[in-house]
Amino acid sequence: MGAGIIQREVKRLKWTIPSQRPHESTDLLRRIDAYLTAAGVDAAHLTLRDLYALDQVHAFGYSATMAHLAGIELTADMHVVDVGSGLGGAARVLAAESGCRVTGVDVNAAMVEAASVLTHRVHLEHRVAFVAANAMELPISDGTVDHVWCHYVTMNIEDKKQFAREAARVLKPGGHLSVVEVVAGPNAPPTYPLPWALRESESFLAGPRVLRDAIVAAGLVIVVEQGDLPRPPWPPGPRVVQRLDVVIGDWETREHNMITARRQRQVTDQFLLACKPDRSRQRRPARL
């Protein structure tokens, strides 16, 4: 299904997206293009792998995206919403690996614009589209989505119950929500800055039960729950070194603090897979 149809499924936005600095998206693309040029890559003619070093904006990068994908089932006839899509790295991988359609949603308009440009450069614009919006009010019609994907995002979301309610609202009966997130460990709190926040007042890191309980309260059924996730192995093929310093300021300090927080069990990762019950398939009493 084409990008135009994907975009028509997205309702008119009725809220204000936080303003960006003038030319912020241009600055971001300029830094990305400079990195690619220095790496000997033609920025105008890219492959997905050319972007893996910087477009998977979460810990462990492409390997974590593939580990998350291995824990769910996507098919070519599905419509997936990627909440907190960033530069669109995961959305492009999902579309390329499964053939599904993906709508990426992110509150950062500069990221959304850059994600759209990069998606066009790798010729996936017919299957992947992006919109600047808030996860608290997804611009998606009720019951139209097969899968809601969320990877390293809810640490930035204060109202996790509303996040879960929105995911449940847009899912079709029988659809799934999958979440890989950082949660507070037994020795929390960690030291900031961290990859998702410069200071603790900007972070909504919570214990592992908080998001789980929010998902259940939204009417979804937990089908897989895994805590203390190990570092995912790199998939077959040449290893790619992450260069998130290209897109995130003060990355060296953030990364150092994150490594320390993991080692000291101040934070850990969890995976949740939940299903929206399909009431129409519930067994009906047999007629006498």
C-alpha positions as CSV (number, residue, x, y, z in Angstrom):
1,M,0.0,0.0,0.0
2,G,1.4,3.4,-1.0
3,A,2.5,6.2,1.3
4,G,-0.4,8.3,0.3
5,I,-2.8,5.8,1.6
6,I,-0.8,5.5,4.8
7,Q,-1.0,9.2,5.3
8,R,-4.7,9.3,4.7
9,E,-5.1,6.9,7.6
10,V,-3.6,9.5,9.9
11,K,-6.1,11.9,11.3
12,R,-5.7,15.7,11.2
13,L,-3.5,16.8,14.1
14,K,-5.4,18.7,16.8
15,W,-2.6,19.7,19.1
16,T,0.6,21.7,19.1
17,I,3.8,19.9,18.4
18,P,6.7,21.4,20.4
19,S,8.5,24.0,18.3
20,Q,12.0,23.2,17.0
21,R,14.9,25.5,16.5
22,P,14.9,27.1,13.1
23,H,16.6,24.7,10.6
24,E,17.0,22.0,13.3
25,S,16.1,19.3,10.8
26,T,18.5,20.7,8.3
27,D,21.3,20.7,10.9
28,L,20.6,17.1,11.8
29,L,20.7,16.0,8.2
30,R,23.8,17.9,7.6
31,R,25.6,16.1,10.5
32,I,24.3,12.8,9.2
33,D,25.5,13.5,5.6
34,A,28.9,14.6,6.9
35,Y,29.3,11.4,8.8
36,L,28.3,9.3,5.8
37,T,30.6,11.2,3.5
38,A,33.5,10.7,5.9
39,A,32.7,7.0,5.9
40,G,32.9,6.9,2.1
41,V,29.1,6.5,1.6
42,D,27.2,8.4,-1.1
43,A,24.5,10.1,1.1
44,A,22.1,10.3,-1.9
45,H,22.2,6.6,-2.6
46,L,22.0,4.7,0.6
47,T,21.3,1.1,1.8
48,L,19.7,0.3,5.1
49,R,23.1,-0.9,6.4
50,D,24.7,2.4,5.7
51,L,22.5,3.9,8.3
52,Y,22.7,1.3,11.1
53,A,25.4,3.2,13.0
54,L,23.2,6.2,13.7
55,D,19.5,5.5,12.9
56,Q,18.8,2.9,15.6
57,V,18.6,5.5,18.4
58,H,18.6,3.1,21.3
59,A,21.1,1.0,23.2
60,F,22.7,-1.9,21.3
61,G,21.3,-0.4,18.0
62,Y,20.5,-2.7,15.1
63,S,21.1,-5.9,17.2
64,A,18.5,-4.8,19.7
65,T,16.0,-3.9,17.0
66,M,16.4,-7.4,15.5
67,A,16.1,-9.1,18.9
68,H,12.8,-7.2,19.5
69,L,11.6,-8.2,16.0
70,A,12.5,-11.9,16.7
71,G,10.1,-11.8,19.7
72,I,7.0,-10.8,17.7
73,E,5.3,-11.9,14.5
74,L,4.8,-9.4,11.6
75,T,3.6,-10.2,8.1
76,A,3.3,-8.2,4.9
77,D,-0.4,-7.5,5.3
78,M,0.0,-5.7,8.6
79,H,0.0,-2.0,9.6
80,V,2.4,-1.3,12.4
81,V,2.7,1.9,14.4
82,D,6.2,2.7,15.8
83,V,5.7,5.0,18.8
84,G,8.8,7.2,19.3
85,S,10.2,6.4,15.9
86,G,13.1,8.9,16.1
87,L,15.2,8.7,12.9
88,G,13.0,5.9,11.6
89,G,15.7,3.2,11.8
90,A,13.5,0.5,13.4
91,A,10.5,1.4,11.2
92,R,12.6,0.9,8.1
93,V,13.9,-2.4,9.4
94,L,10.4,-3.7,10.2
95,A,9.2,-2.8,6.7
96,A,12.3,-4.3,5.0
97,E,12.3,-7.5,7.0
98,S,8.5,-8.3,7.0
99,G,7.1,-6.3,4.2
100,C,4.6,-4.6,6.6
101,R,3.5,-0.9,6.4
102,V,4.8,1.3,9.2
103,T,3.6,4.6,10.5
104,G,6.3,6.2,12.7
105,V,5.1,8.7,15.3
106,D,7.5,11.0,17.1
107,V,7.0,14.3,19.1
108,N,10.3,15.7,17.6
109,A,9.4,17.3,14.3
110,A,13.1,17.5,13.3
111,M,13.5,13.8,13.7
112,V,10.3,13.2,11.7
113,E,11.6,15.3,8.8
114,A,15.0,13.6,8.8
115,A,13.4,10.2,9.1
116,S,11.3,10.9,6.0
117,V,14.3,12.1,4.0
118,L,16.3,9.0,4.9
119,T,13.4,6.7,4.1
120,H,13.1,8.2,0.7
121,R,16.8,7.8,0.1
122,V,16.6,4.0,0.8
123,H,13.4,3.8,-1.4
124,L,11.0,2.7,1.4
125,E,8.7,5.6,1.2
126,H,5.9,3.4,-0.3
127,R,5.8,1.4,2.9
128,V,7.0,3.8,5.7
129,A,5.6,7.2,6.6
130,F,6.1,9.5,9.6
131,V,4.1,12.0,11.5
132,A,5.0,14.5,14.2
133,A,2.6,13.8,17.1
134,N,2.3,12.9,20.7
135,A,2.0,9.4,22.0
136,M,-0.7,10.6,24.4
137,E,-3.0,11.3,21.5
138,L,-2.0,9.1,18.5
139,P,-3.3,10.5,15.2
140,I,-4.6,7.1,14.2
141,S,-8.2,5.9,13.9
142,D,-9.6,3.4,16.4
143,G,-9.0,-0.3,15.7
144,T,-6.9,0.1,12.6
145,V,-3.5,-1.1,13.6
146,D,-2.2,-4.7,13.8
147,H,0.8,-4.0,16.0
148,V,2.1,-1.1,18.1
149,W,5.9,-1.2,18.5
150,C,7.7,0.8,21.2
151,H,11.4,0.6,21.8
152,Y,13.2,2.7,24.5
153,V,10.5,5.4,24.7
154,T,8.4,5.2,27.8
155,M,11.2,6.5,30.0
156,N,10.2,9.8,28.4
157,I,6.5,9.3,29.1
158,E,5.1,10.4,32.4
159,D,1.5,9.1,32.0
160,K,2.1,5.5,31.1
161,K,-1.5,4.7,31.6
162,Q,-2.5,7.0,28.8
163,F,0.2,5.6,26.6
164,A,-1.2,2.1,27.1
165,R,-4.8,3.3,26.6
166,E,-3.8,4.9,23.3
167,A,-2.1,1.7,22.1
168,A,-5.2,-0.3,23.1
169,R,-7.4,2.2,21.3
170,V,-5.7,2.0,17.9
171,L,-5.2,-1.8,17.9
172,K,-7.5,-4.1,16.1
173,P,-9.0,-6.9,18.2
174,G,-6.3,-9.6,18.2
175,G,-3.6,-7.0,17.6
176,H,-0.4,-6.7,19.7
177,L,1.6,-4.2,21.6
178,S,5.3,-4.9,22.1
179,V,7.6,-2.9,24.3
180,V,11.3,-3.0,25.1
181,E,12.2,-0.4,27.7
182,V,14.7,0.6,30.3
183,V,13.2,0.3,33.8
184,A,14.6,1.1,37.3
185,G,16.8,-1.6,38.7
186,P,17.1,-2.6,42.4
187,N,19.9,-0.1,43.0
188,A,18.2,2.9,41.3
189,P,18.4,5.8,40.8
190,P,21.1,6.1,38.1
191,T,23.4,9.1,37.5
192,Y,22.4,11.5,34.7
193,P,22.7,12.5,31.9
194,L,21.5,9.3,30.3
195,P,20.6,8.6,26.7
196,W,17.0,9.7,27.1
197,A,17.4,12.6,29.5
198,L,19.9,15.2,30.6
199,R,18.7,15.3,34.2
200,E,16.5,13.3,36.5
201,S,13.7,15.9,36.4
202,E,13.3,15.2,32.6
203,S,13.1,11.4,33.1
204,F,10.2,9.2,33.9
205,L,12.1,6.0,34.6
206,A,9.9,3.6,36.6
207,G,10.0,0.2,38.0
208,P,9.1,-2.9,35.9
209,R,5.6,-3.2,37.4
210,V,4.5,0.3,36.4
211,L,4.3,-0.2,32.7
212,R,3.0,-3.8,33.0
213,D,0.2,-2.7,35.2
214,A,-0.7,0.2,32.9
215,I,-0.9,-2.2,30.0
216,V,-3.2,-4.5,31.9
217,A,-5.4,-1.7,33.1
218,A,-5.9,-0.6,29.5
219,G,-7.5,-4.0,28.8
220,L,-4.6,-5.7,27.1
221,V,-3.5,-9.2,28.1
222,I,0.2,-9.8,28.7
223,V,1.4,-12.9,26.7
224,V,5.1,-12.5,27.2
225,E,7.0,-10.8,30.0
226,Q,10.8,-10.9,30.2
227,G,13.1,-8.9,32.6
228,D,16.8,-8.4,32.9
229,L,17.3,-8.8,29.2
230,P,20.8,-9.8,28.2
231,R,22.8,-7.9,25.6
232,P,21.4,-9.0,22.2
233,P,23.9,-10.8,19.9
234,W,24.8,-9.1,16.6
235,P,22.9,-10.6,13.7
236,P,24.8,-12.3,10.8
237,G,26.9,-9.9,8.8
238,P,29.6,-7.3,9.5
239,R,29.3,-5.6,12.9
240,V,28.5,-1.9,12.9
241,V,29.8,0.4,15.6
242,Q,27.2,2.8,16.8
243,R,27.8,6.5,16.3
244,L,25.0,8.2,18.2
245,D,27.3,11.1,18.9
246,V,26.3,12.3,15.4
247,V,22.7,12.8,16.4
248,I,22.7,13.2,20.3
249,G,24.6,15.8,22.2
250,D,27.0,14.9,25.0
251,W,26.7,11.3,23.9
252,E,30.0,10.1,25.5
253,T,28.9,11.1,29.0
254,R,25.4,9.7,28.5
255,E,26.8,6.4,27.2
256,H,29.3,6.2,30.1
257,N,26.6,6.7,32.7
258,M,24.3,4.2,31.0
259,I,27.1,1.5,31.0
260,T,27.7,2.2,34.7
261,A,24.0,2.1,35.6
262,R,23.7,-1.3,33.9
263,R,26.7,-2.6,35.7
264,Q,25.5,-1.4,39.1
265,R,22.0,-2.6,38.4
266,Q,20.5,0.9,38.7
267,V,18.6,0.1,35.5
268,T,17.7,-3.0,33.5
269,D,15.7,-3.8,30.4
270,Q,12.3,-5.5,30.0
271,F,10.3,-6.9,27.2
272,L,6.5,-7.0,27.2
273,L,4.2,-8.4,24.6
274,A,0.4,-7.9,25.0
275,C,-2.6,-8.7,23.0
276,K,-5.9,-6.9,22.6
277,P,-8.7,-9.5,23.2
278,D,-10.9,-10.4,20.2
279,R,-14.3,-10.6,21.8
280,S,-15.8,-11.9,18.5
281,R,-13.8,-15.1,18.8
282,Q,-14.7,-15.9,22.3
283,R,-16.6,-19.2,22.5
284,R,-20.3,-18.9,22.5
285,P,-22.6,-21.2,24.5
286,A,-23.8,-24.1,22.4
287,R,-27.5,-24.1,21.6
288,L,-29.6,-26.8,23.2
